Amino acid sequence: MKNTALTTTHEALGAKMVPFAGYNMPVQYEGVNIEHETVRNAVGVFDVSHMGEFLIEGPNALELIQKISSNDASKLTIGKAQYSCLPNDNGGIVDDLIIYRIKEETYLLVVNASNIEKDWNWIQSKNDVGADMRDLSEDYSLLAIQGPKAIEAMQSLSSHDLSEIKFYNFVVGDFAGIEHAIISATGYTGSGGFEIYCKNSEVKQVWDNVMKAGADYGIKPIGLAARDTLRLEMGYCLYGNDIDDTTSPIEAGLGWITKFSKAFTNSEALETEKQQGPKRKLIAFTLDERGIPRQGYDIVDEQGEKIGVVTSGTMSPSLGKGIGLGYVPTALAGVDSKIHIQIRKNAVPATVVKLPFYKG
């Protein structure tokens, strides 16, 4: 089990630690609902240093990235980031990721912790253009400072005007007493804020300064459980649940990051799927009655016939009702369609809704 540079800090704060993607990670501190509400209404800080970071450099860096990723990275200027995915050869997804353009010929790829080795091997297998690749995952830490008060709470820590950094843009500059942090207006919560990349040797100083600067704004440390409820309320896909090696970006509702203005892995087949329409779709649903949908529960029709499966589900702290995602045949995927979720012996009625669940 690997530790992050902040594991002892979390333990000292009384965090409940669990194994996650090969790391010893804080799942919660005070409780999921309190932590969830803190991010929705104020500001919270997550240690997500388990995430992977790859540097792709050189004159052929963009060529490699264009070949492996579904989105059009040629649109990235320095200081911009882009959500994308790595399609596989069979219509599925190797991983979803964020691509940052750091310099003219330097890109940072941020990938999911559980997929670091898989992604590295996949990208390397496609690198016949001689792009320079470096895996920085073991050397870098990542903090997510999320919530509507994040800008105000963190402004004293940087000479950059944080309110000027637009969504999916970033600056490389001073933050919390270190000189070269990446301050990125990205996150996985839907409540605004930043993600801060720094070296492992610097992250304790950053964490301490962030907690100090945020004290007057009600900042709290937030665990992975609340990270999951926050992202699910926004309908953000989680790799391994809602997307994986068997789900296509088209059926997962990720057509918006799948650009056919260029060729990439399996692009012809995906373009055909988009034109013809996928056979199944990832839907969002809310329960009409009390209950908590869980990953793996069956989705059934009026007659009790299985039509799909729940990929993510929870009791929404913001809405006070059961919400979830899952795949069903396209004919049953329309908004306002009626479905049922098999929760033990009960087929609980549910309604297909438009994302996000949480409107803010």
C-alpha positions in Angstrom: 0.0 0.0 0.0 1.5 3.4 -1.0 1.1 6.5 1.1 0.8 10.1 -0.1 3.1 12.7 1.3 0.2 13.8 3.6 -0.9 10.4 5.0 0.4 11.1 8.5 -1.4 14.5 8.4 -4.7 12.8 7.6 -4.2 10.3 10.4 -3.4 13.1 12.8 -6.7 14.7 11.8 -8.6 11.5 12.7 -9.4 10.5 9.1 -10.8 7.1 8.4 -8.2 5.7 6.0 -9.0 3.0 3.4 -7.1 1.3 0.5 -8.0 3.0 -2.8 -6.2 2.4 -6.1 -3.2 1.0 -4.3 -3.0 4.0 -1.9 -3.8 4.6 1.7 -6.4 7.4 1.4 -8.7 9.4 3.7 -12.3 8.3 2.9 -13.9 10.7 5.5 -13.0 12.9 8.5 -16.2 14.2 10.2 -18.8 12.5 8.0 -19.8 12.4 4.3 -22.8 14.8 4.6 -21.0 17.5 6.6 -18.0 17.3 4.2 -20.3 17.4 1.2 -22.2 20.5 2.5 -18.9 22.2 3.3 -17.8 22.0 -0.4 -21.3 23.0 -1.7 -21.5 26.1 0.6 -18.0 27.1 1.6 -14.6 25.5 0.9 -13.0 22.2 1.4 -9.6 20.6 0.5 -9.0 17.1 -0.8 -5.7 15.3 -1.0 -5.9 13.6 -4.4 -2.1 13.0 -4.8 -2.8 9.4 -5.9 -3.6 10.7 -9.4 -1.0 10.1 -12.1 0.9 12.7 -14.0 2.7 12.1 -17.4 4.8 14.7 -19.2 4.7 14.4 -23.0 7.3 16.7 -24.6 9.1 17.5 -27.9 8.2 18.5 -31.5 6.0 15.4 -31.9 4.2 15.6 -28.5 1.0 17.0 -30.0 1.0 14.4 -32.8 1.1 11.6 -30.2 -1.6 13.2 -28.0 -3.9 13.7 -31.1 -3.5 10.1 -31.9 -4.4 8.7 -28.5 -7.0 11.1 -27.3 -10.6 11.7 -28.4 -10.7 15.5 -28.0 -8.9 17.9 -30.3 -5.7 18.9 -28.4 -4.7 21.2 -31.2 -7.2 23.7 -29.8 -5.1 24.0 -26.6 -3.1 27.1 -26.1 -0.5 27.5 -23.3 -2.4 27.9 -20.0 -5.5 25.9 -21.1 -6.6 22.4 -20.1 -9.0 20.0 -21.7 -11.0 17.0 -20.6 -10.6 14.0 -22.9 -10.5 10.2 -23.0 -8.2 7.5 -24.4 -10.2 5.2 -26.6 -9.1 1.6 -27.0 -9.2 -0.5 -30.2 -12.5 -2.2 -29.4 -14.9 0.8 -28.9 -14.2 1.2 -25.1 -12.2 3.6 -23.0 -8.7 3.0 -21.6 -9.2 6.0 -19.2 -10.5 9.6 -19.0 -8.0 12.3 -18.3 -7.2 16.0 -18.3 -4.6 17.4 -20.8 -2.7 20.6 -19.9 -0.6 22.6 -22.4 2.3 23.8 -20.2 4.6 25.1 -22.9 4.8 25.2 -26.7 5.9 21.5 -26.9 5.1 20.4 -23.3 1.9 18.7 -22.2 0.9 17.3 -18.8 -1.6 14.4 -18.8 -3.4 13.8 -15.6 -4.8 10.2 -15.3 -6.7 8.1 -12.8 -4.7 6.5 -10.0 -5.9 3.0 -10.7 -4.9 3.3 -14.3 -1.4 4.8 -14.1 0.5 1.7 -15.3 -2.1 0.7 -17.8 -2.3 4.2 -19.3 1.5 4.5 -19.4 1.9 1.3 -21.3 -1.0 2.1 -23.6 0.4 5.5 -24.6 3.9 4.1 -24.9 2.7 1.4 -27.3 1.3 4.2 -29.5 4.4 6.4 -29.4 6.0 5.6 -32.8 6.6 9.3 -33.3 9.4 9.7 -30.8 7.7 12.0 -28.3 9.5 12.3 -25.0 7.5 10.7 -22.2 8.1 11.0 -18.4 6.0 9.5 -15.6 6.0 12.1 -12.8 3.3 10.3 -10.7 5.6 9.3 -7.8 7.1 12.8 -7.4 4.0 15.1 -7.5 1.2 15.8 -5.2 -2.3 17.2 -6.0 -4.7 19.2 -3.7 -8.2 20.1 -4.8 -9.5 23.2 -3.1 -13.2 23.2 -3.9 -16.2 25.3 -3.1 -17.8 28.8 -3.8 -15.5 30.5 -1.3 -12.3 29.0 -2.7 -11.2 32.1 -4.6 -11.7 34.5 -1.7 -10.2 32.1 0.8 -7.1 31.4 -1.2 -6.3 34.8 -2.7 -3.9 35.7 0.0 -1.7 32.8 -0.9 -0.8 33.9 -4.5 0.2 37.1 -6.3 -2.0 35.9 -9.3 -5.6 37.2 -9.4 -7.3 33.9 -8.8 -10.7 35.3 -10.0 -9.1 35.9 -13.4 -8.4 32.2 -14.0 -11.3 30.9 -16.1 -12.7 27.4 -15.9 -10.3 24.9 -17.4 -7.5 27.4 -17.5 -4.4 27.5 -15.3 -1.3 29.5 -14.4 2.1 28.3 -13.3 3.1 30.6 -10.4 3.5 31.3 -6.7 1.1 29.7 -4.3 1.3 29.1 -0.5 5.0 30.0 -0.4 6.2 27.9 -3.3 7.3 29.4 -6.6 6.2 27.0 -9.3 2.8 25.5 -8.5 0.2 24.8 -11.2 -2.9 26.6 -10.1 -5.7 25.1 -12.2 -9.4 26.1 -12.3 -10.6 22.5 -12.5 -12.2 20.1 -10.2 -14.6 17.2 -9.8 -17.3 18.8 -7.6 -19.2 21.3 -9.7 -18.8 24.0 -7.0 -15.8 25.8 -8.4 -12.3 26.1 -7.0 -8.8 25.0 -7.9 -6.5 22.1 -8.2 -2.9 22.7 -7.1 0.0 20.6 -8.4 3.3 20.7 -6.5 6.2 18.4 -5.6 5.8 15.9 -2.8 8.4 17.8 -0.8 6.3 21.0 -1.0 2.8 19.7 -0.4 2.8 19.7 3.5 3.7 23.5 3.4 0.9 24.1 0.9 -1.6 22.1 2.9 -0.8 23.9 6.1 -1.0 27.3 4.5 -4.3 26.4 2.7 -5.8 25.3 6.0 -4.6 28.5 7.7 -5.8 30.8 4.9 -9.2 29.1 4.8 -9.8 29.0 8.5 -12.0 32.2 8.5 -14.0 30.7 5.6 -14.9 27.4 7.3 -12.4 25.2 5.4 -12.4 21.6 6.2 -10.4 18.5 5.0 -12.7 16.4 2.7 -12.4 12.7 2.1 -13.0 10.5 -1.0 -16.6 9.6 0.0 -17.8 13.2 -0.3 -15.8 13.5 -3.5 -17.9 10.7 -4.9 -21.3 12.2 -3.8 -20.3 15.6 -5.1 -19.2 14.3 -8.5 -22.3 12.1 -8.8 -24.6 15.0 -8.2 -23.0 16.7 -11.2 -23.2 13.4 -13.3 -19.5 13.3 -13.8 -18.3 9.8 -14.9 -16.1 7.8 -12.6 -13.7 5.4 -14.4 -14.3 1.8 -13.4 -18.0 2.5 -12.6 -19.7 4.6 -15.4 -17.0 4.2 -18.0 -14.4 1.4 -18.6 -12.8 -0.8 -21.3 -16.3 -1.9 -22.5 -18.2 1.4 -22.6 -17.9 3.7 -25.6 -17.6 7.5 -25.2 -20.7 7.9 -27.4 -23.0 5.7 -25.2 -21.5 7.3 -22.1 -22.6 10.8 -23.2 -19.1 11.9 -23.9 -19.7 12.7 -27.6 -18.8 16.3 -26.6 -15.2 15.3 -26.0 -15.1 13.0 -29.1 -14.0 15.1 -32.1 -14.0 13.6 -35.5 -12.0 16.6 -37.0 -8.9 14.3 -36.7 -8.1 10.7 -36.7 -7.5 8.9 -33.4 -7.6 5.4 -32.0 -10.7 3.6 -33.3 -12.2 7.0 -34.5 -13.8 5.5 -37.6 -15.8 2.9 -35.6 -16.8 5.6 -33.0 -17.9 8.0 -35.8 -20.1 5.2 -37.3 -21.6 4.6 -33.8 -22.4 8.3 -33.4 -24.1 8.4 -36.9 -26.1 5.3 -36.3 -26.8 6.0 -32.7 -25.6 3.8 -29.8 -27.7 0.7 -28.8 -27.6 1.7 -25.1 -27.0 5.0 -23.2 -25.9 6.1 -19.8 -28.8 7.6 -18.1 -29.3 9.6 -14.9 -32.2 8.8 -12.7 -33.8 9.8 -9.4 -35.9 7.5 -7.2 -39.6 8.3 -6.9 -39.7 6.7 -3.4 -37.4 6.2 -0.5 -34.3 4.0 -1.1 -30.6 4.1 -2.0 -29.5 2.8 -5.4 -26.1 1.2 -5.3 -23.6 0.2 -8.0 -24.5 -3.2 -9.4 -28.3 -3.1 -8.7 -30.4 -4.1 -11.6 -32.5 -1.6 -13.6 -35.8 -3.3 -14.5 -38.9 -2.4 -16.5 -42.6 -2.5 -15.4 -42.7 -6.3 -15.8 -39.6 -6.8 -13.7 -37.4 -7.7 -16.6 -33.8 -6.6 -16.3 -33.0 -3.8 -18.8 -29.7 -2.5 -17.3 -27.5 -2.0 -14.3 -26.7 0.9 -11.9 -23.1 2.0 -12.4 -23.1 4.7 -9.7 -25.7 5.5 -7.0 -26.1 7.2 -3.7 -28.4 9.2 -1.4 -27.8 12.8 -2.6 -27.0 15.0 0.3 -28.1 18.1 -1.6 -31.4 16.7 -2.9 -32.3 14.3 -0.1 -33.2 11.5 -2.5 -31.7 8.5 -4.2 -29.8 9.3 -7.4 -27.8 7.2 -9.8 -26.4 6.5 -13.3 -26.7 3.4 -15.4 -26.9 1.9 -18.9 -30.2 1.1 -20.5 -31.3 0.5 -24.1 -31.5 3.8 -26.1 -35.3 3.4 -26.6 -35.7 3.6 -22.8 -33.2 6.4 -22.2 -35.4 9.5 -22.8 -35.8 12.1 -20.1 -39.0 11.4 -18.0 -38.9 7.7 -18.9 -40.1 5.5 -16.0 -37.8 2.7 -14.8 -37.4 0.7 -11.6 -34.4 -0.1 -9.5 -34.3 -3.5 -7.9 -33.3 -2.8 -4.3 -33.3 -6.2 -2.6 -36.9 -7.5 -3.0 -38.4 -4.2 -4.0 -38.6 -2.7 -7.5 -38.4 1.0 -6.6 -39.9 3.3 -9.2 -37.5 5.9 -10.7 -37.5 8.6 -13.4 -34.9 9.4 -16.0 -33.7 13.0 -15.6 -31.4 15.5 -17.3 -28.0 16.1 -15.8 -26.8 17.6 -13.5 -28.8 16.4 -10.6 -27.5 19.4 -8.6 -28.3 22.7 -10.2 -26.6 25.0 -7.6 
